[in-house]
């Protein structure tokens, strides 16, 4: 029996799977290998053409924002790993930076160098993952293997630094916990020396590939107006011809001192976005090269000195009574940032990852809102999917590069 | 008698606060920067601004809830705030009986950010900003889902993250972290019906729990039974534990490694 349309349930959203006309309604997901997670996409089809699309999310909802209200700030940091689990350092860093800006904390130079290195290495990891899965969705199986091989080497570097491959928690509020292990920079140099050849291999295989171009060109067109209105950021925005990168426009960490370019494409389609991902990896390599040179002339201090908020270094805790007392209070009760609100945007591999933190001067955040780029990139699917064909749906989802850890939070 | 705990905010609280503790405040600076001052003047011409200040480099404007669409329209059309990066609410029901709603705007040409803040009562609705920013199609749904704030003239106001038939709004301060009774029985009620609550029993959240009658996942020393055997059919006679009488190995015998003398 068909439900009568009313204000809260408009007629077009009534999902009627058995229809008399030529149209059909299908569920794409929530378990679909090309949905990149738990995305349920309700598609109304006319033949093979999509007439209406309705993204249904929430299958990976874990209440991260609720958990943030019930955890002290340092306790919450490992939870941020689970947002965008492809690039967890970007989440850790965005959260740490938001708390630091709330407190008004300056991070030591060496920690800044290490953090920026980790962020850029993570960007490479994330972009390689994008390339691998996107190409696999579209049908290029070999790229998946090549890209995952390079990603493994990058993850080995991350593992050597922090011990984890996916959930790094390598950035702390106030700095980083560890210095780079001996020989790490040499390995990083070796890695980024080899990577350009690999990127060239991917480009040789894909960029002029007839099938790849047929599948990507003029598919998933996001006009600049749509991109702005939908709050698209990162490559979704730059792929539509709007040059805005938070690293360049609102520099944080060391990005103000580094020399790098922001690639922009005015093609507005999936192919343009693919080219941007490749170009961004090359820019990340450029940034990493500069950072390796910067590391040598930094002081060895790794955590900011702010006894009210940040525990003293281990040596001090073990030798000085007052440092131990402060450490005890900070671990058992947590730091109390000042009353106030901050919204801190950062450029994660997916786009603008922002943390809105409202503090009431207590050890628990009063409200923590995570502005996840993928959330809005999922939303725009309902506007860009109508009109395209079923195989393009897979391309478009891959091209938006959404990760459900941060869509559902 | 049980100790009284407030029900209007059940989130975690500091266990101990020094009685002389006064929380410092993030500095609020006057609006002096040229671009922000111009934007603020443009807004002030059209709507009442209750408060405006700079907080950590971003302009914060407090307005009345009726003026939200007018304010955002001015900022979008005449001040260049083409993108709304985020929109959500903060629950102040326990303290003030109000929600605080914020709109985080971005000007891409100047790389400037403004936060427009407004407050509404619990039973009040807010006007949708979908005509200005498409991102509100999703963001306002999330706000409705998480706080139960009604949004007028939204094209499709429906829960987005929680299931459609969910009761309660999870990000309210009255909603406990572990979920309420409805949340605990949601799947059971939906799949089997309420009468099956007794049959299935509550979810056991204790990871260290041991069920001695579960013969699939637990073994009891001295009561060994076949895997998955029906515990009622297994006799309760105890198997005595036997140890071999032969000594395992004597570590005191044999040549010892002598540590080098400290030089």
HADDOCK unambig.tbl for C-alpha pairs under 7 A between the chains (distance, minus, plus):
assign (segid A and resid 8 and name CA) (segid B and resid 157 and name CA) 6.96 0.50 0.50
assign (segid A and resid 57 and name CA) (segid B and resid 160 and name CA) 6.51 0.50 0.50
assign (segid A and resid 57 and name CA) (segid B and resid 161 and name CA) 5.89 0.50 0.50
assign (segid A and resid 58 and name CA) (segid B and resid 160 and name CA) 6.72 0.50 0.50
assign (segid A and resid 58 and name CA) (segid B and resid 161 and name CA) 3.98 0.50 0.50
assign (segid A and resid 58 and name CA) (segid B and resid 162 and name CA) 6.15 0.50 0.50
assign (segid A and resid 61 and name CA) (segid B and resid 161 and name CA) 6.75 0.50 0.50
assign (segid A and resid 66 and name CA) (segid B and resid 171 and name CA) 6.06 0.50 0.50
assign (segid A and resid 66 and name CA) (segid B and resid 177 and name CA) 6.81 0.50 0.50
assign (segid A and resid 69 and name CA) (segid B and resid 11 and name CA) 6.75 0.50 0.50
assign (segid A and resid 70 and name CA) (segid B and resid 11 and name CA) 5.87 0.50 0.50
assign (segid A and resid 70 and name CA) (segid B and resid 12 and name CA) 4.83 0.50 0.50
assign (segid A and resid 228 and name CA) (segid B and resid 82 and name CA) 6.40 0.50 0.50
assign (segid A and resid 228 and name CA) (segid B and resid 83 and name CA) 5.43 0.50 0.50
assign (segid A and resid 229 and name CA) (segid B and resid 83 and name CA) 6.10 0.50 0.50
assign (segid A and resid 229 and name CA) (segid B and resid 133 and name CA) 4.82 0.50 0.50
assign (segid A and resid 229 and name CA) (segid B and resid 134 and name CA) 5.07 0.50 0.50
assign (segid A and resid 229 and name CA) (segid B and resid 135 and name CA) 6.21 0.50 0.50
assign (segid A and resid 230 and name CA) (segid B and resid 133 and name CA) 6.56 0.50 0.50
assign (segid A and resid 230 and name CA) (segid B and resid 134 and name CA) 4.91 0.50 0.50
assign (segid A and resid 230 and name CA) (segid B and resid 135 and name CA) 4.20 0.50 0.50
assign (segid A and resid 231 and name CA) (segid B and resid 83 and name CA) 5.81 0.50 0.50
assign (segid A and resid 231 and name CA) (segid B and resid 84 and name CA) 6.12 0.50 0.50
assign (segid A and resid 231 and name CA) (segid B and resid 85 and name CA) 5.61 0.50 0.50
assign (segid A and resid 231 and name CA) (segid B and resid 135 and name CA) 5.81 0.50 0.50
assign (segid A and resid 244 and name CA) (segid B and resid 108 and name CA) 6.82 0.50 0.50
assign (segid A and resid 249 and name CA) (segid B and resid 111 and name CA) 6.02 0.50 0.50
assign (segid A and resid 250 and name CA) (segid B and resid 111 and name CA) 6.63 0.50 0.50
assign (segid A and resid 333 and name CA) (segid B and resid 14 and name CA) 6.88 0.50 0.50
assign (segid A and resid 338 and name CA) (segid B and resid 23 and name CA) 5.82 0.50 0.50
assign (segid A and resid 338 and name CA) (segid B and resid 24 and name CA) 4.77 0.50 0.50
assign (segid A and resid 338 and name CA) (segid B and resid 25 and name CA) 4.98 0.50 0.50
assign (segid A and resid 338 and name CA) (segid B and resid 26 and name CA) 5.74 0.50 0.50
assign (segid A and resid 339 and name CA) (segid B and resid 23 and name CA) 6.44 0.50 0.50
assign (segid A and resid 339 and name CA) (segid B and resid 24 and name CA) 6.10 0.50 0.50
assign (segid A and resid 339 and name CA) (segid B and resid 25 and name CA) 4.59 0.50 0.50
assign (segid A and resid 339 and name CA) (segid B and resid 26 and name CA) 5.84 0.50 0.50
assign (segid A and resid 340 and name CA) (segid B and resid 25 and name CA) 6.12 0.50 0.50
assign (segid A and resid 340 and name CA) (segid B and resid 26 and name CA) 5.15 0.50 0.50
assign (segid A and resid 342 and name CA) (segid B and resid 56 and name CA) 6.96 0.50 0.50
assign (segid A and resid 361 and name CA) (segid B and resid 23 and name CA) 5.10 0.50 0.50
assign (segid A and resid 362 and name CA) (segid B and resid 14 and name CA) 6.87 0.50 0.50
assign (segid A and resid 363 and name CA) (segid B and resid 14 and name CA) 6.44 0.50 0.50
assign (segid A and resid 367 and name CA) (segid B and resid 90 and name CA) 6.37 0.50 0.50
assign (segid A and resid 371 and name CA) (segid B and resid 86 and name CA) 6.28 0.50 0.50
assign (segid A and resid 376 and name CA) (segid B and resid 135 and name CA) 6.49 0.50 0.50
assign (segid A and resid 379 and name CA) (segid B and resid 138 and name CA) 6.19 0.50 0.50
assign (segid A and resid 408 and name CA) (segid B and resid 161 and name CA) 6.68 0.50 0.50
